[in-house]
């Protein structure tokens, strides 16, 4: 993972750090499937003209579209639905702690199903440190809710397993020579095709009251920033670093807290700084270069 990849992960964490905030606003007035379907449909509508402006075209090969549908199912339909439903039942902070366990699921899935992303001591140590840092940063109050509403928490954990499978499944797009923006657009179109009928059947959105302006603005921001733009970056990182892209879930809570401090005027507490430090140690362990340098100096 190069410095450029780490920088892109940081930008991606900012975009996804805002998603918990936007979802928290949207679930006040809209049911989960309607939020998820609106998110991917609006994002697809944004990306299609953007692809045209970039001179990119959607492929016509059947195998690539089957891969888009597989990626859409694993990376959007299943986890988005589970997380939005879970966040309607438990605090968003607890949902983000559970979401931060994604690299653990990813490390295990990648170890089993790939030949070049085997689990190492450095990687597992780094992931565990990262999750511990997220827990410290968000506080003991949220951890106290771990024994409550088991179904919602299980839904968030199942979402991390789906993300892990998507991280491994998505490696095929590089072999197929599909550019990251096209992969993002194809995945979102496939997700929209799957989600719109499901949302119509379950939620009957035409019968819902028109949401207020805060919800509409949150949905638009969720679609444009936290989905369309985020997935272009996501697939660019995946093309360069494989399933390591899921390390972004360790950075999302950091970004969410920093956004709260900078934008909403919230207070930066000592536990936040301690959590940041533990997460940084975890990322350094995963990256490995500092440890190799220290070993070289010692030798």
N, C-alpha and C positions, 0 to 999 in steps of 0.2 A: 504494500500500500504506500503510494508516494505521497508527498506533501500536498499535491494537487487533489488527490483523492480524499485526504483528510479534510481539506478545505471545503470540498463539495459536500462531504458528510455534515460539516458544520452548517452550511447553508440549508441543506435538507432538514436538519434538525430544527432550524428556525421555522421553516415552512410547516413542518408537522407539529412543532410545539404549539403553534397557533390553532391546530385542528381541534384539540381538546376544548379550547375556549369556544370556538365556533360551534362545535357539537353541543356543548353545554347550553348555549343560547337556543339552538334549534330544537332540542328535545323538550323544551318548555311548551311548545305548541304543535309539534309535528311528530308522528309515529316513526319508529326506526327505519322501516323499509322505504318510506317516502323520502326520508333524509338521504339514505344511501343511494337510491335510484336517482334523485335529483343531483346529488354530488357527481356521480359518474357521467350522467347525461349532459349536464352543463359543461363539465370538463371536456368531454368529447367534442361538443359544439365549439369550444374555444380552440382545441388543438387542430381540428380539421382545416380551418383557414390558415392557421399558423404553419402547418405542414406544407400547404400550397405555397405560401410566401417563402418558405425555406427551400423550395424546389424539390421536396420529398413527395413520393407517391406511395399510397398503400399497396402492398403486394396483392397478387391474385392467386398465388399458389395455395392449394387446399391444405397442405401440411402446415404452412405458416399460420393460416387462420385457425386451424385446430389447436395450434400452440397458443395463439392469442386467447382462445376460449378457455384453455386449461389454465393459463396465467391469470385471466380475469376471474375465474372461479376461485383459485387459491389465494390471489393477492388482493382481490376486491370484494367479491360477492360474499364469501364465507367470513373473512375477518371483519370487514366493515359492519356487516349485519350483527355479528356477535358483540363487537365492541360498542356500537351505538346502543344496542339493547342493554348490554351490561352497564353502560354509563348512565342509562336511565334509571338504574336500580341502586348503584353505588356511587360514592364520590369520584369525581374525575381524577383526583390525586391518587386514590387507590387503584383506579383503572390504569393510570400511567405507571405505577409500580409494577403491576402485573404485566403490562405491556413491555416493560424493561427486561423481562425474563426471555424475550424473543431470542437474544444471542445464545442462550443456553440450549433452547430447542434447535436453533440453527446449527450449533456446533455438533450436536448429536446426530441430526439428520444428515449433515454434510459428511460426517465421519463414516456413516453407514453407506451412503449412496454415491460418494465421490472417491476418486483415487488421489486427488491432489489437495484436499482440504481436510486432512486427518486431524483428529483432536490431539493437541499437544498440551503439556503441562502449563506452558506460558499462556496459551489461549484460554484454558479453563480457569486458571488463576485470575486472569484479567477480567473474564466475564463475571466471575463470582464477586470480585472487587467492585466491578461496575454496578451490579445489582445491589450490593450492600451500600454503595455510595448513594444510589437513588433512594433507598429506604431511609438512610440517615438524613438526607436532604429534605425529604417530604415529611419526616417526623413520625414519632411514636403513635400519635393520635390516629393516623390513618392505618398503621399496622394493627392497631387494636381492633379494627373492623374486619380483619382477615377471617374471623370465625363466623361472620354474619353474612347472610344472603349468599350461600354457597353456589347456587345456580348461576348468579351473575358473575361471580369470580371465576367459576369454571368456564363460563363462556369466554371471558377475556383470556384465559390460559389456552383454550382451544384455538382462539384467534392467533396466538403466538405460534402454535404448531403449524397452522395453515400458512402463516408468513414464512416459517422456516422451510416448508416444502416449496413455497414459491421461490425462495432464494436459490434453491438447488435447481428447480425446474427451469427458471429463467436463464440459466447459463446457456441453453440451447440457442438462444437468439443470436449470440455472438457467432456460433458455428454456422448459423443460417445466413450470416452477413446482413442482418436486419438492423438498421441504424436505431440508436436509442429513442429519438423522437417518434419514429414510426412504430416502434414497439410500444411506447406509451399510448399512442393514438389507437393502435389496433386493440390493445388490452382494454382500453376504456370503451371502445365501440362494442366489443364482445360483452363486456360487463353490463353495458346499457341494455343490450338485447336480452340478456338473461334477467335483469332486475326489473325493468319496466312492467312486464306482465305480472311478475310476482307481487310488486307493490300495488298494482291495480287490483289484483285478486284479493290480497289480504287487507290493505288499508283503505281501498276505495277513496283515493285522494280527492276526487271530484265532490265528495260529500263532506269534506273537511272545511272548517271555517278558514277564510283567507288569513294567513299569518300576518303579524305586524311587521313594520319596516325593519326592526332589529333582526328578526329571524330571516327575512329576505336578504339583508346585507350579509348576515353570517353565512347563509347558504352560498351566496355568490363568492365570498372570500374563500370558503371551504373548497369550492369547485375550482376557481381560477388559481389560487395560490397554493393551497394545501393538496391539490390533486393534479391539475394539468401541468403546472410548472414543476411541482415536486416530482412527478413521475418521469419527466424528461431527465431530471438530474438523477433520479433513482436508477434508471436503466443505464445512464452513462457510467455511474459508479459500478453497477453490476457488471458491465462490459469490461471494466478495468480490474475489479477486485472480487468478482464472484459473489458468494453468499455473505462475504464480509460486509456487504451493504447493510445488513440487518443490525450491525453495531450502532446504527443511527438511533435505535430505540434507547440506548444508554444516554444519548445526548439530548433527546427530546425533552425530558423533565428539566434539564439544565436550561435549555432555551426557553421553556415555558416560564420558569421562575425569573430569568433575566428579562423577558418581555414584560412580565408583571411589574418588575421594579422600574424599568425604563419607561413603559407606556402608561401603566396604571398607578404608578407612584407607590407600589407596595414596598415593604421593608425587607431588606436583605439581612437575614438572621445568621448567627454563628453556625447553626446546623447546616445552613445552605453552603457556607464556605467549606465546612468540613466535608460535606457530601461531594462538593466539586472536587476537592483534593483527592478523595478516595476514587472517584470516577477517573480522574486524570491518571492516577497510578495504575488503574485497571487498563486504560487505553495504552499506556506506555508498555505494560506487560504484554498486551496483545501485539502491539507493533513490533516489539522485540529488539529494535535497533539500540536502544539505550542499554538494555541488559547485555547485548553482545559487546557494546563498547566498554562497559564496566568490566566484563570478563576479560576482554583483551587488555585493558589497562592493568588488571590484577595479574594476568599472566606475564 
